[in-house]
Amino acid sequence: MFTGPPDDWEIFQTAGVSVPTRSGLFIPDLVVIPRERIDRLPPEDEPAPIPMEYALLAVEITSKGNPGTDRKTKLRGYAHAEVPLYLLIDRFAEGEPTVMLYSEPAEGRYRHLLSVPFGEKIALPEPFDLILDTAEF
């Protein structure tokens, strides 16, 4: 059972992150970053966005007003930054609410997609190695 993040990870909600494209600054709903990378950031009195390439996982939950931003713009930005995992919780997907896990970023695109409807389980691979039960959504 997952009880919390390991001591060597930091989890941020709505933190500003920079992406290495024209996209500029994103604010993911949740981002997981190894503590060793956080320690490389400037001091808190010199605020700066977190480089997105530091992330292990980015999570977005679509909003009714702009689902395309999460589905396209952020998908491309996170892939370009080579974020290993992008979890998109799409409450407004065509047909039915869906959870999508993008992985294996290369050349600005994700090479692998795992998609399940709400109510099913989805596996997050290493370093998370956990099963996410979407029935809770």
C-alpha positions as a printed Julia matrix, in Angstrom:
137×3 Matrix{Float64}:
   0.0    0.0     0.0
   1.27   3.46   -0.88
   1.54   5.54    2.29
   3.45   8.55    1.05
   6.38   9.62   -1.04
   9.88   8.39   -0.29
  12.08  10.82    1.62
  14.11  11.54   -1.49
  11.15  12.91   -3.5
   9.35  16.23   -3.35
   5.73  16.56   -4.48
   4.45  19.96   -5.55
   0.95  21.11   -6.38
   0.61  24.02   -8.79
   4.32  24.9    -8.83
   5.64  26.93  -11.75
   7.87  24.86  -14.0
   9.81  25.94  -17.06
   9.84  23.88  -20.24
  12.6   24.05  -22.85
  10.42  25.24  -25.74
   8.4   28.25  -26.71
   5.8   27.02  -24.22
   7.6   28.83  -21.4
   5.98  28.34  -18.01
   3.51  25.6   -17.07
   1.78  25.03  -13.75
   1.08  21.29  -13.46
  -1.57  20.11  -11.04
   1.07  17.89   -9.47
   4.75  17.26  -10.14
   7.18  14.82   -8.49
  10.86  15.78   -8.4
  13.81  14.03   -6.76
  15.06  15.98   -3.74
  18.63  15.94   -5.09
  17.45  18.04   -8.05
  15.51  20.44   -5.82
  18.7   21.05   -3.87
  20.22  22.5    -7.09
  17.64  25.3    -7.3
  18.35  28.89   -6.26
  17.52  29.85   -2.65
  13.86  30.52   -1.81
  14.52  34.26   -1.65
  15.43  34.08   -5.36
  12.28  32.42   -6.73
  12.59  30.82  -10.13
  10.54  28.24  -11.98
  11.61  24.64  -11.57
  13.16  23.21  -14.76
  10.64  20.63  -15.96
  13.4   18.26  -16.99
  13.98  17.71  -13.25
  10.6   15.96  -12.92
   9.92  12.24  -12.67
   6.16  12.66  -13.13
   3.78  15.42  -14.17
   0.04  15.11  -13.5
  -2.69  17.19  -15.1
  -6.45  17.08  -14.55
  -8.38  18.56  -17.44
 -10.73  21.42  -16.84
 -13.85  21.95  -18.89
 -12.68  25.36  -20.1
  -9.36  24.34  -21.65
  -8.81  20.57  -21.95
  -6.78  21.07  -25.14
  -3.98  22.7   -23.17
  -3.43  19.52  -21.14
  -4.06  17.19  -24.09
  -1.78  18.9   -26.61
   0.32  21.84  -25.41
   1.46  20.36  -22.11
   1.78  16.88  -23.61
   4.28  18.23  -26.16
   6.05  20.4   -23.59
   6.54  17.59  -21.09
   7.7   15.21  -23.83
  10.15  17.82  -25.1
  11.48  18.22  -21.52
  11.76  14.41  -21.39
   9.62  14.06  -18.28
   9.58  10.24  -17.93
   5.87   9.99  -17.05
   2.9   12.24  -17.81
  -0.4   11.23  -16.19
  -3.41  12.94  -17.75
  -6.7   12.61  -15.89
  -9.18  13.61  -18.58
 -12.62  14.1   -17.08
 -13.93  15.44  -20.39
 -12.51  12.89  -22.85
 -14.73  12.1   -25.79
 -16.87   9.11  -24.92
 -16.0    8.7   -21.25
 -13.63  10.04  -18.6
 -10.2    8.53  -19.14
  -6.81   8.3   -17.44
  -3.79   8.26  -19.76
  -0.2    7.51  -18.83
   2.35   8.69  -21.36
   5.89   7.34  -21.1
   9.16   6.88  -22.98
   9.75  10.44  -24.2
  12.05  10.82  -27.19
  12.53  13.58  -29.74
   9.72  15.69  -28.31
   7.09  12.94  -28.28
   5.97  10.16  -25.98
   6.45   6.73  -27.55
   4.1    4.82  -25.24
   0.52   5.44  -24.09
  -1.55   3.43  -21.63
  -5.2    4.51  -21.39
  -7.97   3.29  -19.09
 -11.5    4.53  -18.41
 -12.35   5.83  -14.95
 -13.07   2.87  -12.7
 -10.16   0.72  -13.88
  -6.66   0.45  -12.45
  -3.53   1.81  -14.08
   0.05   0.83  -13.22
   2.7    3.48  -12.71
   6.1    1.92  -13.43
   9.4    2.38  -11.59
  10.37   4.4    -9.7
   6.76   4.59   -8.46
   5.82   0.95   -8.9
   2.23   1.38   -7.79
  -1.27   0.67   -8.98
  -3.58   3.67   -9.18
  -7.24   2.75   -8.67
  -9.21   5.23  -10.76
 -12.48   4.1    -9.17
 -11.63   6.71   -6.52
 -11.97   9.46   -9.14
